């Protein structure tokens, strides 16, 4: 879609909807039909009493704690510390993944409420669940950009993932979907991280005696991306989709001679890796590759340019070596005379 204008961004994106996408929800005790109160999401504001107000009718905000307010444009600029062109780029991407929100006045008149923690109380349990409505090839330009930002080639993602449309709180969204072995999907876009039921792991059996284990599917895709440039010994793959599935997956993992662990380098991932290695000689900690990053994808994003440059240099050297070899063969076959 084309870049939003400032006027379009202010009209099409409800502040409460945008705040919900960032994980901020109104305080139900202090809020009313028009005015919503939040713990301030602005950088450096660590408050215990909500002082950040959103006027749903005017779609404006005001932080009483610091005496500053404005439109969604002002909020995004302060929240991310970015320039005006960057604000429009972020908001355009946001709209591409969400249906345009009604204005505050339209919401008040129609009774339609945005999906935050206070306004979902009257919805049925089914409406609060993620429900997949359509699955197909990854065609959305917005999802193509998302993959590009995460440095995963589209062709590779098409092999292992799908574009999934899903419904949540009565609204339609779409995301990169990674199927598990129980019929559910892990769902990712720049503004959403979740899964449809049933949640489970995914095992890819290539008939090998070793298995590479990943906590999330973007780590798995990052591994495959890296080894497009650096060929790797064939392996089976296990994508846990949650560290909580690690113990349940042990019998499957331990059928292999060697288990390569590519878990996240946060406290939980490091602890699980250390426990596994201590308990069995089959396990190997491969997260040393991305030592200074939280996960494989974070490392890939930081290093993809270097990886590509090294691969190009290797291919050029290989081509020159092959050409010299071919020249010697031709020379020997012709007795050193040119044809």
N, C-alpha and C positions, 0 to 999 in steps of 0.2 A: 504494500500500500504506500501511497505518497506521504511525505512528511506532513504531520499536523501543523496547523498554524496555532499561534497562541490562543486565539479566540476559540478555535475548535477544541483544543485541549481543555480549556476551562469549561466548555459546554458539555463535552462528551464524557469526561471522567469525573465521577463523584469522589470527593476526597475520602469519604469513609470506605469506598471500594478500594481505592489505592492503598490506604492505610492497612486494610485487611490483608491485601496481597503481601505487605511487608511484615505481617504478623502482629499488628497492633489493633486492639479491639476496645470499644468504648466501655466505660464504667456504667453498668446498668443502674446503679443507685443514684448517681449524679445526673445522668442523661435523661432527656425527655424527647418528645416527638420531633422537636426541631433542633435542639442543641445537644450535641454529643461531647462528652468529656473523656479524655484519655490521659494516661501518664505520658508526658511529653516524649515523642520519639526523636527529637532533635539531638544532635551530637552534644555530649557534655551535660545533658539534662537528666540527672539521676534522682528523680523525685518519688516520693511515696504517696502524695496526694495529687490526684489528677488536676492539672491546670491548663491542659491543652484542649481548647474548645473548637469544635467544627459546627458551623451554622449550615445545616442541610439545605435550607431554603436558598441562601446566597452562594453556597458552595465555597465558603471562605473559612479560614482558620485563624485562631489567635492564641498565642502562648502567653498566659497571664504571668507566668513566672519570670519572663524576660521582657515582656511588653512588646512583642513582635508578632506580626501576622501577615496575612495576604492570601493569594490564590494558590492553586496547586503548582503553578509555575514557581512562585516564591518558595514553597515548601520543598520541592525537588531540588532547587538550587542550594538551599541551606542543608538539606539532608545529605546530599551527595557531595556538596562543595564543588559543583560543576558550573560550566558556562551555559548561557542561554541556548546555543545550538545543541549542546549535549542534553539539556533538559528536554527539548523537543524530540531528540532521538530516543531518549528513554521512554517518553510518554507515547510516542508512535509505536514503539515495540510493545508497550503495555496494551495498547488498544488492539493490536493485532492478535493478542492472545485472549482478549476478553470482549464480550459483547459490549457495545457502547452503553454506558450507564445512563439512567434517566437523570435529569436535573433534580435538584433538591425539591423544587416546587412540584414537579411531576410525581415524584415519589410521595410527597405529602398528599397530593390530590388523589392518587390512584391507590395508595396503601401498599404499593410495591416496596419491599424492603431489601436492602443489600445484605449479602450473607456474612454478617458478623456474629459474634458470640451472643449478643443480646437479642438479635432479631430472628434467631433460628429456633427459639423455644417452641413456637407453635407448629413447626414443621414435623411431619411424621419421621419415624426413624429411617424409613426407606429414602425419604427425600434428603436426609443428611448423609447418605452413603454415596460413594462414587459409583455411577452406573455407566458402563461403556455402551455407547450407542452406535458407533461405527468404527471400523478398522480398515486401513488400506495402506498403499505405498506412501512414503513421506513426500508429499507434494507441496506443502505450504512453504512459500518463500520465507516466512518468519521462522519456521523450524529449520530451514536450510541455513539461515543466518545464525541461529542458535548453535547448530552443530559446528559451523565454521568458527564461532567464537570459542568453542570448546576444543577446536583443532581436530575434530573427528571427520574424516572424509565421508561425504554423502554416500558414495558407493558402498563403503564398508557398513555404514549405519543401515542402509537399505537391506543388506543381507541379514542383519540380526534384529532389526527393530521395525516398528510400524508407526504410522501416524494414527493416533487414537483420539476419537472424539468422545467426550464423556460429559455426563450431566451431574451437577452438584448444586444443591440448594436451589433447584429450579432453573439453573443457568447452564448453557452449553460452553464447553471449553475444548481445547485440543492440545495434544502434547506428543512428545516422543514416547512410544510405548515399547517396553521390553517384556515379552511374555515369559511367565514362569511355567514350571511343570505341572501346576495344579489348576491352570485355567485363568489366572489373574494376570494383571499387567502392573509393572512399575512405570510410573508416569512422571515425566520431567519436561518443564519448560522454564524460561527464566524466572517465572513468578510462582511456580508450583512444584512441590516435591511430595508425591504421595503414591498410593497404590490402590488398585481395585481388588476386591475379594474374589477368590481366596488368595492370600499372600503366601508366597513360597519361593523356593530356590529354583535354579535352572542348571541342569547338568548337560554338557555337550560331550558326547562319547565319540572320540575319534579312534578308539581301539588301542590307546597307548598305555604304557605302564607308569606314566607320571601325570599328575594333575596340577593345574594352576588354579588357585582359589582366590576369588575377588569378593570384596564386601559389597560393592555396587557395580551396576552394569557400565557406568561410564569409565570405571577403572579397567574393566574388561575391554571395552572399546579402545581405550588408550593403549593397552598392551598390544592389541592387534594393529593399531596405527603405528606404533613404534616398530613393530616387526615387519611392517611393509618395507621399511628402510633397512632393517637389520634382521635377516631371516633367522628364525628360531627353530630348534628341534620340535617336532610335532608333539602335541600334548592334548590331554583331555582338559576340559574347563568346567569349573563350578562357580557360578555366581550366586552368592548367598542371598543377596537382596536385603539382608538384615543379619547383624552379628548374632542375634538371638537364635539363628538356625545353625550356628557352628556345631554345637554339641550333637544335635540331631543328625548332622551330616557326617559325623566322624566315621561311622561304619563304611559309608561310601568312599570317603577320602582314603581311608586306611586299607582299601583294597588295592591301592596303587603302591608301587615301589617307593616313589618319591612324591612328596606333597610340597609344592611351592606356594607359600603364603604371600599374597599381595594385599594385605589388609591395610586399613587406614592407619596413619601414624598419629592417632589421638590416644588418649589414655586407655580407652576400652580396647582399641585395636592392638596397641602395643602389649597390653596385659594378656590378651587372648593369645597373641603370637608367642610371647615368652612362656606361657603355660604349656602350649602345645609342643614347643621345642624341647622343653624340660622333660615332658612326659614320653616322647618318642623320637627315635633317631630318623624317622621318615620325614619329619617336617623340616622345612628350610625357610628362613626369614628372607624374603626377597624385597622387602620394603626399603632396604638400604639404598636401593636405586634412587628413591625419591626422599632421601634423608631429611632434607630441609623443607619438605612440603607435607601437607596434611594427607594427600592421597595421590594416586598415579596421575589422575587428570590434571591436577594442579601443577605437577612437575612437567607434564607434556606441554601445557600451555606456555610455561616459562621457557622450554627448551626446544620447541618444534623447529624454530628457524635454524638453530645450530645443527639439529638432527638432519634437516633437509640439506643444508650446506655440506655436511660431511658425506652424506649419501651421494650428492652430485659430484663431489671431488673424487670419491671412490669409483663411481661409474666412469668418470673421465679417465682416470688412471687405468682402469680395467680396459676401456676402449682403446687407449693408446697402446697398451701391452698387447692386446689382441691384434691390432693392426700391424704391429712390428712382427708378431709371430706369423701372421698371414703372409707378410712380405718375405720373410725368410723361407717359408714353405714354397712360395712361388719361385723365389730365386733358386732354390735347390732343384726344383722340378724343371727349370729351364736352363740349368747349367750355368747360372749366373748371368745369362743374357736376357735382356728385356725383350718382351714379345712385341 
